[in-house]
Amino acid sequence: MKLGFVSAILGELPLEEVLAFAADSGFSCVELMCWPVGRSERKYAGVTHVDVDGLTRMRAEDILAECSRSGVAISGLGYYPNLLDPDPAVAEPAAAHFRKVIEAAPLLGVGTVNGFVGRDWKSTVDDNWPRFLAAWKPIVRLAEERGVRIGIENCPMLFTRDEWPGGKNLFTTPAIWRRAFADLDSPAFGLNYDPSHFVLQDMDPLAPLAEFRDRLFHVHAKDVRIDRAALDEVGRFDFPLRWHQPRIPGHGEIDWGRFIGELRRVGYDGPVCIEVEDDTFGRSLEGRQLAVRVARNVLAPFVG
């Protein structure tokens, strides 16, 4: 396994400084964010460490040279929009940019692109399904043609009133995964697995690993704390931000020794990238860098 982090947490730093921080902190890899250049309303979105819009071979070679100098590999390219947003003005540009990320990956020697499948959050899973297949079949086919794998993160994207009641990402449970992998049976379509999202849903984060071992393309390391007193007050049907808090590994509910051990047991040997959405370290750059390093210290003994 390689230990890394998600570059979104260092969004104000240029790529060269992100790689230098990774090298100085003892990381082997980084998942690089590839959002379109510009502002984003969503927290941790809108970060562009690789601008795939018109990426040239020369620019790709410059990026690879920076990686070589730092000794830090690219674990994957990340772009996490809602490709199934009910507004075509949101969904269509997102799908077009996702294709650009896939096209950019081979230029950088990267085999994995990570994202969400998206969802119309006001519709059921069954009602979303035809749009999911229509949107994703050509994207998966493009990935196959380019020799790229797509890792879908299992985040429900259901935290606030704006995402209520269904959340903005369909790919949240083993039952949905089985159905999706049956209908889109491609070796290029799999998971960017984050155990914290199963804890949020009161599910066992270790249980699916064996069944979906062949679909584990990338892993995010993020923890979560469940405020049981708040949950007793408002119930699980209230907005999750009322009763849960994202934390770094080691500061939440997950037993990381057991989790990494199970990853090894089922044969996973890919990247494990720390994702920081934990404001207890502060919102300054220095606080977020400290959070990444503290999480590294928790995980390094297990990852090796």
C-alpha positions in Angstrom: 0.0 0.0 0.0 1.0 3.6 -0.5 0.0 6.3 2.0 -1.1 9.7 0.6 -3.6 12.4 1.0 -6.3 14.2 -1.1 -5.0 17.5 -2.4 -8.3 19.4 -1.9 -7.2 20.2 1.7 -4.3 22.3 0.4 -6.3 24.1 -2.3 -4.5 27.4 -2.0 -1.1 25.8 -2.7 0.2 25.3 -6.2 1.0 21.8 -7.3 4.7 22.2 -6.7 4.2 23.1 -3.1 1.6 20.3 -2.6 4.2 17.8 -3.8 6.9 19.3 -1.7 4.7 19.1 1.4 3.9 15.5 0.6 7.6 14.6 0.2 8.6 16.5 3.4 5.9 14.7 5.3 6.8 11.3 4.2 3.9 10.5 1.9 4.2 8.3 -1.2 1.3 9.7 -3.2 -1.3 12.4 -3.6 -4.8 12.3 -5.2 -4.8 15.5 -7.3 -8.0 17.5 -7.7 -9.0 18.4 -11.3 -12.0 20.7 -10.9 -12.6 23.3 -13.7 -10.8 26.5 -13.0 -13.0 28.9 -11.0 -14.9 29.2 -7.8 -17.1 26.6 -6.3 -20.0 26.9 -3.8 -19.2 23.6 -2.1 -16.6 23.2 0.6 -13.4 21.4 -0.7 -14.7 21.6 -4.3 -13.3 23.8 -7.0 -9.6 22.9 -6.4 -7.5 22.6 -9.5 -4.1 21.1 -9.1 -4.2 19.7 -12.6 -6.0 21.7 -15.2 -7.2 19.1 -17.6 -8.9 21.6 -19.9 -6.6 21.5 -22.9 -3.9 19.6 -21.1 -1.0 19.2 -23.5 1.7 16.5 -23.5 4.3 19.1 -22.7 2.4 20.3 -19.6 1.8 16.7 -18.6 5.5 16.0 -18.9 6.2 19.1 -16.6 3.8 17.7 -14.0 5.5 14.2 -14.2 8.9 15.9 -13.8 7.7 17.6 -10.6 6.4 14.3 -9.3 9.8 12.6 -10.1 11.7 15.4 -8.4 9.6 15.1 -5.2 9.4 11.3 -5.3 5.6 11.5 -4.9 3.3 9.6 -7.2 -0.2 10.6 -8.4 -2.6 8.0 -6.8 -5.5 9.2 -8.9 -7.2 12.3 -10.5 -10.2 13.5 -8.5 -13.4 15.4 -9.7 -16.6 15.0 -7.6 -19.6 16.8 -9.2 -23.2 15.7 -9.5 -23.5 14.2 -13.0 -27.2 13.4 -12.4 -28.3 16.8 -11.2 -31.8 17.4 -12.4 -30.7 20.7 -14.0 -29.0 20.0 -17.4 -27.0 23.2 -17.0 -25.3 21.5 -14.1 -25.2 17.9 -15.2 -24.0 18.3 -18.8 -20.9 20.5 -18.1 -20.0 18.1 -15.2 -20.2 15.1 -17.5 -18.2 16.9 -20.2 -15.4 17.8 -17.7 -15.4 14.3 -16.3 -14.6 13.0 -19.8 -11.7 15.5 -19.9 -10.3 14.1 -16.7 -10.4 10.6 -18.2 -8.7 11.8 -21.3 -6.0 13.5 -19.2 -5.2 10.5 -17.1 -3.1 8.5 -19.7 -1.0 11.6 -20.5 0.0 11.6 -16.8 0.4 7.9 -16.5 -2.5 7.7 -14.1 -4.7 4.7 -14.1 -7.6 5.9 -11.8 -10.1 8.7 -11.9 -12.3 9.2 -8.9 -15.7 10.9 -8.5 -19.4 10.5 -7.7 -22.0 9.1 -10.0 -24.4 11.9 -8.8 -28.1 11.7 -8.1 -31.4 13.6 -8.4 -31.8 13.9 -4.6 -35.6 14.3 -4.8 -36.2 11.1 -6.6 -35.9 7.4 -5.6 -33.1 5.1 -6.6 -35.4 3.4 -9.1 -36.4 6.7 -10.7 -32.7 7.7 -10.9 -31.6 4.4 -12.5 -32.4 5.1 -16.2 -30.5 8.4 -16.1 -27.7 6.8 -14.2 -27.2 4.2 -17.0 -27.7 6.6 -19.8 -25.1 9.0 -18.4 -22.5 6.5 -17.2 -22.5 3.9 -20.0 -20.6 6.1 -22.4 -18.3 7.4 -19.7 -17.3 3.9 -18.7 -16.8 3.0 -22.3 -14.5 6.0 -22.7 -12.5 4.8 -19.7 -12.2 1.4 -21.1 -10.9 2.8 -24.4 -8.3 4.9 -22.5 -7.2 2.2 -20.2 -8.5 4.1 -17.1 -10.4 2.9 -14.1 -13.2 4.9 -12.5 -13.4 4.8 -8.7 -16.8 6.0 -7.3 -16.8 7.2 -3.8 -19.6 6.0 -1.5 -20.4 9.4 0.1 -24.2 10.0 0.4 -23.7 13.7 -0.1 -26.6 14.2 2.2 -25.8 16.6 5.0 -27.9 19.8 4.7 -31.3 20.9 3.6 -30.0 21.4 0.0 -29.4 17.7 -0.3 -32.5 16.4 1.4 -34.0 13.8 1.3 -32.0 11.5 -1.1 -28.5 13.0 -1.2 -26.5 13.9 -4.3 -24.7 10.6 -4.9 -26.4 7.3 -5.7 -23.5 5.0 -5.0 -23.9 4.5 -1.2 -24.7 0.9 -0.3 -23.7 -2.7 -1.3 -27.2 -3.3 -2.6 -26.9 -0.4 -5.0 -23.3 -1.5 -6.0 -24.5 -5.0 -6.9 -27.2 -3.6 -9.1 -24.8 -1.1 -10.7 -22.1 -3.6 -11.4 -24.6 -6.0 -12.9 -25.9 -3.4 -15.2 -22.5 -1.8 -16.0 -20.3 -4.9 -15.8 -17.0 -3.4 -16.7 -13.5 -3.9 -15.2 -13.1 -0.1 -15.5 -15.9 0.7 -13.1 -15.4 0.3 -9.3 -15.0 2.0 -6.0 -13.1 4.7 -4.2 -13.9 3.3 -0.8 -14.3 5.6 2.2 -15.2 3.7 5.4 -16.5 6.8 7.2 -19.6 7.0 5.0 -20.6 3.6 6.2 -20.3 4.6 9.9 -22.5 7.6 9.0 -25.1 5.2 7.8 -24.8 2.9 10.8 -23.2 0.2 8.7 -20.2 -2.0 9.2 -17.3 -0.4 7.2 -15.4 -3.7 7.0 -18.2 -6.0 5.8 -18.3 -5.1 2.1 -14.5 -5.4 1.5 -14.3 -9.1 0.8 -17.3 -9.2 -1.6 -16.1 -6.1 -3.6 -12.4 -6.8 -3.4 -12.1 -6.7 -7.2 -13.8 -3.3 -7.3 -11.5 -1.6 -4.8 -9.6 0.9 -7.0 -8.7 3.6 -4.4 -9.3 4.2 -0.7 -10.0 7.4 1.2 -9.0 7.5 4.9 -11.4 9.7 6.8 -13.0 9.2 10.2 -16.3 10.4 11.7 -17.6 11.0 15.2 -21.2 10.3 16.0 -22.6 12.6 18.7 -24.9 10.1 20.5 -26.4 12.7 22.8 -27.4 14.8 19.8 -28.7 11.7 18.0 -30.9 10.9 21.0 -32.3 14.4 20.8 -33.0 14.8 17.1 -32.9 11.2 15.6 -31.1 9.9 12.5 -33.7 11.4 10.1 -32.6 14.9 11.0 -29.8 16.5 8.9 -26.6 14.5 9.6 -24.6 17.6 10.4 -26.7 18.0 13.5 -25.3 14.7 14.9 -22.1 13.8 13.2 -18.7 15.4 12.7 -16.0 14.5 10.2 -12.7 13.7 11.9 -9.2 12.6 10.8 -8.3 8.9 11.3 -7.7 8.1 14.9 -10.1 10.8 16.2 -13.4 9.1 15.4 -15.2 5.8 15.5 -13.2 3.6 13.1 -10.7 1.0 14.3 -8.0 1.7 11.6 -5.8 -1.3 12.6 -8.8 -3.6 11.8 -9.8 -1.7 8.7 -6.3 -1.7 7.1 -5.8 -5.4 8.2 -9.0 -6.3 6.4 -7.9 -4.4 3.3 -4.7 -6.5 3.3 -6.6 -9.7 4.0 -8.8 -9.3 0.9 -5.8 -8.4 -1.2 -5.9 -4.6 -1.6 -2.5 -3.1 -2.2 -3.4 0.3 -3.6 -3.3 3.9 -2.3 -4.8 4.9 1.0 -5.3 8.7 0.8 -6.1 10.8 3.9 -9.1 13.1 3.4 -9.3 16.0 5.9 -12.7 17.7 6.6 -11.9 18.1 10.3 -12.2 21.7 11.5 -11.0 20.8 15.1 -7.4 21.6 13.8 -8.6 25.0 12.6 -9.2 26.3 9.1 -5.8 27.8 8.6 -3.3 26.2 6.2 -1.0 25.4 9.1 -3.9 23.7 11.0 -4.9 21.6 8.0 -1.3 20.6 7.3 -1.0 19.5 11.0 -4.2 17.4 10.6 -2.7 15.6 7.6 0.5 14.8 9.5 -1.3 13.7 12.7 -3.5 11.4 10.5 -0.3 10.1 8.9 1.1 9.2 12.3 -2.0 7.1 13.0 -2.1 5.2 9.7 1.6 4.8 9.0 2.2 1.9 11.4 -0.6 -0.1 9.7 0.1 0.8 6.1 3.9 0.4 6.4 
